[in-house]
Amino acid sequence: MIQSARCAAGLVLATLWLAACGQTGVRDIKTTRETNLPKPSRILVYDFAVSEREVTEYQGIMRQQPTLKNPAERERQIAIDVRDALAGELVDGLRVLGFTVARVSRGTLATESEMLIDGQFLTVDEGSPLRRLVIGFGSGTSTVESRAQVYQGAEARKLLEFTTHSDSGTVPGAAATLGAGAAVQGGVTAGVVVANTAISGVKTYNSDVARMAAASGDQVVRYLSEFFAKQGWIRADQVRKARVAY
């Protein structure tokens, strides 16, 4: 019986590991037709705008006892977490490509030789971890969506506009993987969910939506690397291809 329980837990962990990968990608809205643009001397990055209105907090039985008792404060903290995760991934990724990058306060103006990246979160939804764990197949999906704009110069000429979409994936839940009986009899536990957070990546984040925001930041970098290469700003071997979301 103990061995069976261990096997069941292993299968759940495998399922959760796949779910942690999720689905993240980019959809193009506008791309300038200009070529041979001057390489920016510096790239300025605004924190993507996010308000509590875009945040949907999970309220189910698997939620840990929150440190912040005020719901508005919790939603504000979620907004801060996703903002910081995306901006941090974006800044780090652009620096790896060889650019001088500064994360600046909103309202900071770019000079003629600089590029500015701005954006807004459209959706930050924690979904239902319990439904994802037990049912899966997209039930209870957590979602982070954003919209980004890239401007060049003091006149803020728009070069690019695109959206990102990141979700928790559509893999089967434990009911399908282990059978409904195993899920009900304790094959699925909150402890397994906690274990999943420890294996979900090199960087640690406070929540699944923060992790997905970081994944979105990575996709922004990938999308920009393709554009930068077309302009001759980076080498072809530096390009990291973005995933088309939809």
C-alpha positions in Angstrom: 0.0 0.0 0.0 2.8 2.4 0.8 4.5 1.6 -2.5 1.2 2.3 -4.3 0.9 5.6 -2.5 4.4 6.6 -3.5 3.7 5.7 -7.1 0.5 7.7 -7.0 2.3 10.7 -5.5 5.0 10.4 -8.2 2.4 10.4 -11.0 0.8 13.5 -9.5 4.2 15.2 -9.3 4.8 14.4 -12.9 1.4 15.8 -13.9 2.1 18.9 -11.9 5.5 19.3 -13.5 4.0 19.2 -16.9 1.3 21.7 -15.8 4.1 24.0 -14.5 5.3 24.3 -18.1 2.0 25.7 -19.2 1.5 27.6 -22.4 3.2 31.0 -23.1 3.4 32.9 -26.3 3.2 36.2 -28.2 0.7 37.6 -30.8 1.8 40.4 -33.1 -0.3 43.5 -33.5 1.9 46.0 -35.1 5.5 45.8 -36.6 7.2 48.7 -38.3 8.2 48.3 -41.8 11.3 50.5 -41.3 14.7 48.8 -41.6 18.2 49.8 -40.8 17.1 51.7 -37.8 19.8 53.1 -35.5 20.7 50.8 -32.6 19.5 52.3 -29.3 22.2 53.5 -27.0 20.0 52.4 -24.1 16.7 50.7 -23.6 14.3 52.1 -21.0 11.8 49.7 -19.4 8.6 50.9 -17.7 6.9 48.6 -15.1 3.9 47.2 -16.9 0.7 48.9 -15.6 -1.5 46.7 -13.5 -4.4 47.5 -11.2 -6.4 45.5 -8.7 -9.3 45.4 -11.3 -7.2 43.1 -13.5 -6.4 40.8 -10.6 -8.6 37.7 -9.7 -7.4 36.0 -6.5 -8.1 32.4 -5.8 -10.5 32.0 -2.8 -10.9 28.2 -2.7 -10.1 25.6 0.0 -6.5 25.0 -1.1 -5.5 28.6 -0.4 -3.0 29.0 2.4 -3.9 31.3 5.3 -3.0 34.7 3.9 -0.6 36.9 5.8 -2.5 40.0 4.5 -6.0 39.9 5.8 -7.4 42.7 3.6 -8.4 41.3 0.2 -7.6 44.6 -1.5 -4.1 44.5 0.0 -3.6 40.9 -1.2 -4.6 41.8 -4.8 -2.3 44.8 -4.6 0.6 42.5 -3.6 -0.3 40.1 -6.5 -0.1 43.0 -8.9 3.3 44.0 -7.5 4.6 40.4 -7.8 3.6 40.0 -11.5 4.9 43.5 -12.4 8.3 42.8 -10.8 8.5 39.3 -12.3 7.9 40.4 -15.9 10.1 43.5 -15.6 13.0 41.6 -14.0 12.9 38.9 -16.7 12.7 41.5 -19.4 15.6 43.6 -18.1 17.9 40.6 -17.5 17.1 39.1 -20.9 17.9 42.3 -22.8 21.2 42.7 -21.0 22.2 39.2 -22.0 21.6 40.3 -25.6 24.2 43.0 -25.0 22.1 46.1 -24.5 22.4 48.8 -21.8 19.0 48.6 -20.0 17.4 50.7 -17.3 14.2 50.0 -15.4 12.8 53.5 -15.0 9.7 55.1 -13.4 6.7 55.8 -15.6 7.0 59.2 -17.2 10.7 59.1 -17.8 11.3 60.4 -21.3 13.6 58.7 -23.8 16.2 60.6 -25.7 16.5 60.5 -29.4 19.0 57.6 -29.2 17.0 55.5 -26.7 14.3 52.9 -27.0 11.4 52.7 -24.5 9.3 49.6 -23.7 5.9 50.1 -22.0 3.0 47.7 -21.4 -0.1 46.8 -19.5 -1.4 43.7 -17.8 -4.8 42.8 -19.2 -5.6 39.7 -17.0 -4.0 38.3 -13.9 -6.2 35.4 -12.8 -5.1 32.8 -10.3 -7.8 30.3 -11.4 -8.4 27.3 -9.2 -5.5 25.1 -8.2 -7.9 22.4 -6.9 -9.7 22.1 -10.3 -6.4 22.1 -12.2 -5.0 19.4 -9.9 -8.1 17.1 -9.8 -9.8 17.7 -13.2 -7.1 19.3 -15.4 -7.7 19.7 -19.2 -7.8 23.5 -18.8 -10.3 23.5 -15.9 -9.5 26.2 -13.3 -6.8 27.6 -15.6 -4.6 30.4 -14.2 -3.9 33.1 -16.8 -1.7 36.1 -17.3 -2.1 38.3 -20.3 -0.3 41.6 -21.2 0.1 44.1 -24.0 3.5 45.7 -24.8 4.5 48.6 -26.9 8.0 49.6 -28.1 8.9 53.2 -28.9 12.0 54.8 -30.3 13.4 58.3 -29.8 12.2 61.4 -28.1 9.1 61.6 -30.3 8.1 58.1 -29.2 7.7 56.5 -32.6 5.9 53.2 -32.1 7.9 50.4 -33.6 6.1 47.3 -32.2 2.9 46.4 -30.4 2.1 42.8 -29.3 0.3 40.8 -26.6 1.5 37.9 -24.5 -0.6 35.1 -23.1 0.5 32.6 -20.4 -1.6 30.0 -18.8 -1.2 26.9 -16.6 -1.8 24.4 -19.4 -4.3 21.7 -20.3 -2.8 18.5 -19.0 -5.0 15.9 -17.4 -5.7 16.2 -13.6 -5.2 13.5 -11.0 -8.7 12.1 -11.5 -7.8 11.2 -15.1 -4.2 10.2 -14.3 -4.8 8.2 -11.1 -8.5 7.6 -11.2 -11.2 9.5 -9.3 -10.9 7.1 -6.3 -7.2 7.7 -5.8 -7.8 11.5 -5.9 -10.6 11.3 -3.3 -8.7 8.9 -1.0 -5.8 11.2 -0.5 -3.7 10.7 -3.7 -4.0 14.4 -4.1 -2.9 16.6 -1.2 -2.0 20.2 -0.6 1.5 18.9 0.3 1.9 17.9 -3.3 1.0 21.4 -4.5 3.7 22.8 -2.2 6.2 20.3 -3.5 5.5 21.5 -7.0 6.5 25.0 -6.2 10.0 23.7 -5.2 10.6 22.2 -8.7 9.0 24.9 -10.9 12.2 26.6 -12.0 15.5 28.1 -11.1 14.1 31.4 -10.0 11.5 31.4 -7.2 8.3 33.4 -7.3 5.6 34.0 -4.8 2.8 32.6 -6.9 2.0 30.8 -10.1 0.8 34.0 -11.8 4.2 35.6 -10.9 5.9 32.7 -12.6 3.7 33.1 -15.6 4.5 36.8 -15.7 8.2 35.9 -15.7 7.6 33.5 -18.6 5.8 36.3 -20.4 8.8 38.5 -19.9 11.0 35.8 -21.4 8.7 35.7 -24.5 9.0 39.5 -24.8 12.7 39.1 -24.9 12.5 36.4 -27.5 10.2 38.4 -29.7 12.4 41.5 -29.5 15.5 39.4 -30.3 13.9 38.5 -33.6 13.2 42.1 -34.4 16.7 43.2 -33.3 18.3 40.7 -35.5 16.3 42.0 -38.5 17.6 45.5 -37.8 21.2 44.2 -37.6 21.5 45.1 -33.9 22.4 41.6 -32.7 23.9 38.5 -34.4 21.7 35.8 -35.8 23.0 33.2 -33.3 21.7 35.5 -30.4 18.1 35.1 -31.6 15.7 33.1 -29.3 12.6 32.5 -31.3 9.3 33.5 -29.7 6.3 31.1 -29.6 3.2 32.3 -31.4 0.4 32.1 -28.9 -2.7 32.2 -31.1 
